Amino acid sequence: MALEESVDGLVKLESNGVTAYVEETFNKYLEGMGGIHIDHVSNESDGGGFAVTVGSAGSCGSNPFSC
């Protein structure tokens, strides 16, 4: 999303210091699935990045890319 794009009518989500804005319908879906969790993942091959999971935190085990 561009910084100057309006967030009017969108729901604010926050996880681990990361903020996102989503439509109400999508937010209800996420709540029904257990919410959204954002974590920073480090690895040797590319330095890592962010893993976004839906559901209970840790439901993917120790490897968030295995879901």
N, CA, C and O atoms as CSV, one atom per row, in Angstrom:
chain,resi,resn,atom,element,x,y,z
A,1,MET,N,N,0.838,-1.156,0.000
A,1,MET,CA,C,0.000,0.000,0.000
A,1,MET,C,C,0.892,1.232,0.000
A,1,MET,O,O,1.867,1.288,0.750
A,2,ALA,N,N,0.583,2.187,-0.803
A,2,ALA,CA,C,1.332,3.433,-0.844
A,2,ALA,C,C,1.054,4.228,0.427
A,2,ALA,O,O,-0.043,4.152,0.980
A,3,LEU,N,N,2.033,4.983,0.888
A,3,LEU,CA,C,1.866,5.738,2.121
A,3,LEU,C,C,0.727,6.738,2.043
A,3,LEU,O,O,0.079,7.013,3.053
A,4,GLU,N,N,0.470,7.287,0.866
A,4,GLU,CA,C,-0.571,8.299,0.745
A,4,GLU,C,C,-1.956,7.709,0.460
A,4,GLU,O,O,-2.918,8.457,0.288
A,5,GLU,N,N,-2.067,6.382,0.409
A,5,GLU,CA,C,-3.357,5.741,0.172
A,5,GLU,C,C,-4.215,5.814,1.431
A,5,GLU,O,O,-3.719,5.596,2.536
A,6,SER,N,N,-5.484,6.115,1.270
A,6,SER,CA,C,-6.394,6.251,2.399
A,6,SER,C,C,-6.640,4.909,3.081
A,6,SER,O,O,-6.692,3.866,2.429
A,7,VAL,N,N,-6.788,4.952,4.399
A,7,VAL,CA,C,-7.124,3.768,5.163
A,7,VAL,C,C,-8.555,3.885,5.718
A,7,VAL,O,O,-8.963,3.095,6.569
A,8,ASP,N,N,-9.297,4.864,5.233
A,8,ASP,CA,C,-10.682,5.043,5.668
A,8,ASP,C,C,-11.490,3.783,5.374
A,8,ASP,O,O,-11.433,3.247,4.268
A,9,GLY,N,N,-12.235,3.318,6.359
A,9,GLY,CA,C,-13.067,2.144,6.186
A,9,GLY,C,C,-12.326,0.832,6.323
A,9,GLY,O,O,-12.933,-0.231,6.196
A,10,LEU,N,N,-11.022,0.878,6.579
A,10,LEU,CA,C,-10.232,-0.348,6.746
A,10,LEU,C,C,-9.980,-0.607,8.228
A,10,LEU,O,O,-9.996,0.319,9.039
A,11,VAL,N,N,-9.750,-1.855,8.570
A,11,VAL,CA,C,-9.492,-2.265,9.951
A,11,VAL,C,C,-7.980,-2.339,10.158
A,11,VAL,O,O,-7.263,-2.915,9.339
A,12,LYS,N,N,-7.505,-1.758,11.249
A,12,LYS,CA,C,-6.075,-1.761,11.560
A,12,LYS,C,C,-5.712,-3.047,12.290
A,12,LYS,O,O,-6.333,-3.398,13.293
A,13,LEU,N,N,-4.705,-3.746,11.782
A,13,LEU,CA,C,-4.166,-4.947,12.421
A,13,LEU,C,C,-2.733,-4.653,12.851
A,13,LEU,O,O,-1.994,-3.973,12.139
A,14,GLU,N,N,-2.341,-5.163,14.014
A,14,GLU,CA,C,-0.966,-5.012,14.472
A,14,GLU,C,C,-0.464,-6.345,15.005
A,14,GLU,O,O,-1.182,-7.045,15.720
A,15,SER,N,N,0.764,-6.694,14.657
A,15,SER,CA,C,1.394,-7.903,15.168
A,15,SER,C,C,2.896,-7.689,15.205
A,15,SER,O,O,3.512,-7.397,14.179
A,16,ASN,N,N,3.483,-7.832,16.372
A,16,ASN,CA,C,4.937,-7.691,16.547
A,16,ASN,C,C,5.480,-6.381,15.981
A,16,ASN,O,O,6.555,-6.357,15.381
A,17,GLY,N,N,4.745,-5.309,16.170
A,17,GLY,CA,C,5.194,-3.991,15.721
A,17,GLY,C,C,4.944,-3.694,14.253
A,17,GLY,O,O,5.316,-2.620,13.781
A,18,VAL,N,N,4.330,-4.604,13.519
A,18,VAL,CA,C,3.995,-4.394,12.113
A,18,VAL,C,C,2.506,-4.046,12.028
A,18,VAL,O,O,1.669,-4.738,12.607
A,19,THR,N,N,2.182,-2.973,11.306
A,19,THR,CA,C,0.799,-2.542,11.161
A,19,THR,C,C,0.333,-2.750,9.728
A,19,THR,O,O,1.057,-2.453,8.778
A,20,ALA,N,N,-0.881,-3.261,9.585
A,20,ALA,CA,C,-1.484,-3.459,8.266
A,20,ALA,C,C,-2.945,-3.040,8.351
A,20,ALA,O,O,-3.539,-3.049,9.429
A,21,TYR,N,N,-3.519,-2.676,7.215
A,21,TYR,CA,C,-4.921,-2.302,7.135
A,21,TYR,C,C,-5.613,-3.219,6.141
A,21,TYR,O,O,-5.139,-3.400,5.019
A,22,VAL,N,N,-6.743,-3.802,6.557
A,22,VAL,CA,C,-7.461,-4.749,5.704
A,22,VAL,C,C,-8.945,-4.402,5.688
A,22,VAL,O,O,-9.437,-3.660,6.538
A,23,GLU,N,N,-9.638,-4.952,4.711
A,23,GLU,CA,C,-11.077,-4.759,4.624
A,23,GLU,C,C,-11.780,-5.519,5.745
A,23,GLU,O,O,-11.269,-6.527,6.233
A,24,GLU,N,N,-12.951,-5.035,6.151
A,24,GLU,CA,C,-13.727,-5.625,7.243
A,24,GLU,C,C,-14.015,-7.112,7.016
A,24,GLU,O,O,-13.877,-7.919,7.935
A,25,THR,N,N,-14.411,-7.471,5.798
A,25,THR,CA,C,-14.741,-8.866,5.496
A,25,THR,C,C,-13.529,-9.774,5.698
A,25,THR,O,O,-13.651,-10.856,6.272
A,26,PHE,N,N,-12.365,-9.336,5.229
A,26,PHE,CA,C,-11.149,-10.125,5.394
A,26,PHE,C,C,-10.773,-10.214,6.862
A,26,PHE,O,O,-10.315,-11.264,7.314
A,27,ASN,N,N,-10.957,-9.134,7.620
A,27,ASN,CA,C,-10.660,-9.151,9.044
A,27,ASN,C,C,-11.531,-10.172,9.776
A,27,ASN,O,O,-11.039,-10.883,10.651
A,28,LYS,N,N,-12.813,-10.255,9.432
A,28,LYS,CA,C,-13.698,-11.242,10.053
A,28,LYS,C,C,-13.227,-12.662,9.745
A,28,LYS,O,O,-13.285,-13.538,10.608
A,29,TYR,N,N,-12.760,-12.889,8.515
A,29,TYR,CA,C,-12.211,-14.195,8.139
A,29,TYR,C,C,-10.987,-14.519,9.006
A,29,TYR,O,O,-10.868,-15.623,9.538
A,30,LEU,N,N,-10.087,-13.549,9.139
A,30,LEU,CA,C,-8.882,-13.763,9.942
A,30,LEU,C,C,-9.227,-14.067,11.396
A,30,LEU,O,O,-8.629,-14.954,12.005
A,31,GLU,N,N,-10.191,-13.333,11.955
A,31,GLU,CA,C,-10.600,-13.574,13.339
A,31,GLU,C,C,-11.155,-14.991,13.501
A,31,GLU,O,O,-10.893,-15.652,14.506
A,32,GLY,N,N,-11.918,-15.451,12.514
A,32,GLY,CA,C,-12.469,-16.794,12.560
A,32,GLY,C,C,-11.404,-17.877,12.472
A,32,GLY,O,O,-11.598,-18.995,12.947
A,33,MET,N,N,-10.284,-17.536,11.862
A,33,MET,CA,C,-9.189,-18.493,11.710
A,33,MET,C,C,-8.180,-18.409,12.860
A,33,MET,O,O,-7.246,-19.209,12.920
A,34,GLY,N,N,-8.357,-17.464,13.757
A,34,GLY,CA,C,-7.437,-17.342,14.895
A,34,GLY,C,C,-6.546,-16.130,14.840
A,34,GLY,O,O,-5.644,-15.999,15.668
A,35,GLY,N,N,-6.761,-15.244,13.903
A,35,GLY,CA,C,-5.965,-14.024,13.821
A,35,GLY,C,C,-4.756,-14.162,12.922
A,35,GLY,O,O,-4.509,-15.217,12.337
A,36,ILE,N,N,-4.008,-13.075,12.824
A,36,ILE,CA,C,-2.811,-13.027,11.983
A,36,ILE,C,C,-1.597,-12.785,12.877
A,36,ILE,O,O,-1.667,-12.023,13.841
A,37,HIS,N,N,-0.501,-13.432,12.552
A,37,HIS,CA,C,0.730,-13.302,13.323
A,37,HIS,C,C,1.875,-13.041,12.354
A,37,HIS,O,O,2.035,-13.746,11.357
A,38,ILE,N,N,2.673,-12.013,12.663
A,38,ILE,CA,C,3.800,-11.649,11.809
A,38,ILE,C,C,5.072,-11.777,12.637
A,38,ILE,O,O,5.177,-11.198,13.718
A,39,ASP,N,N,6.028,-12.530,12.133
A,39,ASP,CA,C,7.296,-12.735,12.823
A,39,ASP,C,C,8.446,-12.553,11.847
A,39,ASP,O,O,8.317,-12.830,10.655
A,40,HIS,N,N,9.569,-12.084,12.368
A,40,HIS,CA,C,10.779,-12.006,11.558
A,40,HIS,C,C,11.494,-13.342,11.659
A,40,HIS,O,O,11.687,-13.872,12.754
A,41,VAL,N,N,11.885,-13.881,10.518
A,41,VAL,CA,C,12.552,-15.179,10.459
A,41,VAL,C,C,13.944,-14.977,9.864
A,41,VAL,O,O,14.081,-14.342,8.818
A,42,SER,N,N,14.958,-15.500,10.507
A,42,SER,CA,C,16.331,-15.423,10.000
A,42,SER,C,C,16.749,-16.783,9.486
A,42,SER,O,O,16.448,-17.808,10.097
A,43,ASN,N,N,17.449,-16.789,8.350
A,43,ASN,CA,C,18.039,-18.024,7.859
A,43,ASN,C,C,19.327,-17.707,7.123
A,43,ASN,O,O,19.565,-16.561,6.743
A,44,GLU,N,N,20.144,-18.703,6.925
A,44,GLU,CA,C,21.472,-18.496,6.342
A,44,GLU,C,C,21.434,-18.254,4.841
A,44,GLU,O,O,22.288,-17.534,4.323
A,45,SER,N,N,20.483,-18.827,4.130
A,45,SER,CA,C,20.505,-18.760,2.669
A,45,SER,C,C,20.211,-17.379,2.116
A,45,SER,O,O,20.851,-16.961,1.150
A,46,ASP,N,N,19.252,-16.650,2.704
A,46,ASP,CA,C,18.934,-15.332,2.148
A,46,ASP,C,C,18.812,-14.251,3.216
A,46,ASP,O,O,18.380,-13.138,2.914
A,47,GLY,N,N,19.176,-14.551,4.432
A,47,GLY,CA,C,19.128,-13.562,5.494
A,47,GLY,C,C,17.796,-13.483,6.208
A,47,GLY,O,O,17.716,-12.916,7.298
A,48,GLY,N,N,16.746,-14.041,5.619
A,48,GLY,CA,C,15.448,-14.078,6.280
A,48,GLY,C,C,14.476,-13.046,5.753
A,48,GLY,O,O,14.673,-12.465,4.685
A,49,GLY,N,N,13.439,-12.831,6.512
A,49,GLY,CA,C,12.385,-11.908,6.140
A,49,GLY,C,C,11.234,-12.075,7.101
A,49,GLY,O,O,11.428,-12.480,8.248
A,50,PHE,N,N,10.029,-11.764,6.640
A,50,PHE,CA,C,8.863,-11.853,7.501
A,50,PHE,C,C,8.012,-13.058,7.135
A,50,PHE,O,O,7.810,-13.362,5.960
A,51,ALA,N,N,7.518,-13.738,8.165
A,51,ALA,CA,C,6.604,-14.855,7.978
A,51,ALA,C,C,5.242,-14.409,8.488
A,51,ALA,O,O,5.112,-13.987,9.636
A,52,VAL,N,N,4.239,-14.503,7.644
A,52,VAL,CA,C,2.880,-14.154,8.016
A,52,VAL,C,C,2.085,-15.443,8.099
A,52,VAL,O,O,1.981,-16.179,7.118
A,53,THR,N,N,1.520,-15.720,9.275
A,53,THR,CA,C,0.721,-16.926,9.457
A,53,THR,C,C,-0.672,-16.547,9.943
A,53,THR,O,O,-0.857,-15.531,10.614
A,54,VAL,N,N,-1.623,-17.361,9.602
A,54,VAL,CA,C,-2.998,-17.179,10.057
A,54,VAL,C,C,-3.322,-18.362,10.950
A,54,VAL,O,O,-3.082,-19.512,10.583
A,55,GLY,N,N,-3.860,-18.080,12.109
A,55,GLY,CA,C,-4.172,-19.137,13.069
A,55,GLY,C,C,-3.375,-18.954,14.329
A,55,GLY,O,O,-2.817,-17.883,14.567
A,56,SER,N,N,-3.315,-19.974,15.130
A,56,SER,CA,C,-2.604,-19.905,16.396
A,56,SER,C,C,-1.113,-19.728,16.165
A,56,SER,O,O,-0.518,-20.381,15.308
A,57,ALA,N,N,-0.525,-18.838,16.942
A,57,ALA,CA,C,0.925,-18.644,16.846
A,57,ALA,C,C,1.621,-19.951,17.153
A,57,ALA,O,O,1.271,-20.625,18.122
A,58,GLY,N,N,2.597,-20.321,16.347
A,58,GLY,CA,C,3.328,-21.551,16.568
A,58,GLY,C,C,2.671,-22.784,16.008
A,58,GLY,O,O,3.168,-23.892,16.208
A,59,SER,N,N,1.543,-22.620,15.297
A,59,SER,CA,C,0.838,-23.786,14.780
A,59,SER,C,C,1.606,-24.469,13.647
A,59,SER,O,O,1.251,-25.570,13.227
A,60,CYS,N,N,2.641,-23.822,13.164
A,60,CYS,CA,C,3.449,-24.401,12.082
A,60,CYS,C,C,4.658,-25.147,12.627
A,60,CYS,O,O,5.450,-25.684,11.852
A,61,GLY,N,N,4.811,-25.188,13.920
A,61,GLY,CA,C,5.990,-25.812,14.484
A,61,GLY,C,C,7.169,-24.858,14.456
A,61,GLY,O,O,6.977,-23.642,14.472
A,62,SER,N,N,8.366,-25.375,14.414
A,62,SER,CA,C,9.543,-24.524,14.459
A,62,SER,C,C,9.880,-23.905,13.109
A,62,SER,O,O,10.667,-22.961,13.049
A,63,ASN,N,N,9.302,-24.415,12.023
A,63,ASN,CA,C,9.569,-23.889,10.694
A,63,ASN,C,C,8.309,-23.282,10.101
A,63,ASN,O,O,7.442,-24.015,9.625
A,64,PRO,N,N,8.181,-21.913,10.120
A,64,PRO,CA,C,6.962,-21.294,9.609
A,64,PRO,C,C,6.758,-21.508,8.115
A,64,PRO,O,O,5.657,-21.294,7.610
A,65,PHE,N,N,7.801,-21.928,7.398
A,65,PHE,CA,C,7.662,-22.146,5.955
A,65,PHE,C,C,7.140,-23.539,5.641
A,65,PHE,O,O,6.967,-23.880,4.471
A,66,SER,N,N,6.886,-24.349,6.658
A,66,SER,CA,C,6.403,-25.705,6.431
A,66,SER,C,C,4.882,-25.791,6.356
A,66,SER,O,O,4.340,-26.861,6.080
A,67,CYS,N,N,4.195,-24.695,6.595
A,67,CYS,CA,C,2.724,-24.692,6.581
A,67,CYS,C,C,2.191,-24.753,5.163
A,67,CYS,O,O,0.977,-24.759,4.959
